């Protein structure tokens, strides 16, 4: 398949984001709030088991929440 054929085939199926523009701010702020709670719990309970249970989900929630909140406020990255 040539590049031109791939380009033409992609034109018939537009991109549909998983999260719409209207709900990006709400989801972003919710994820930031969850990240804040998980970070607080991680700070109170420091054990090797809390890293995969609290630390990693907290960092993922902060990361995705920050991007969604920035996009929700209208600053596109």
KASULMO-V313644 format. One line per field, one symbol per residue. phi: phi as a letter, one per 30 degrees, with the letter a starting at -180 (. if undefined). A space follows every 10 residues. Layout:
phi = ???
//
This chain:
phi = .ddddddddd ddbddcddbd ddcddddddd dddddddddd ddddbcbddd dddbdddddd dddddddddd dddjcdc
//
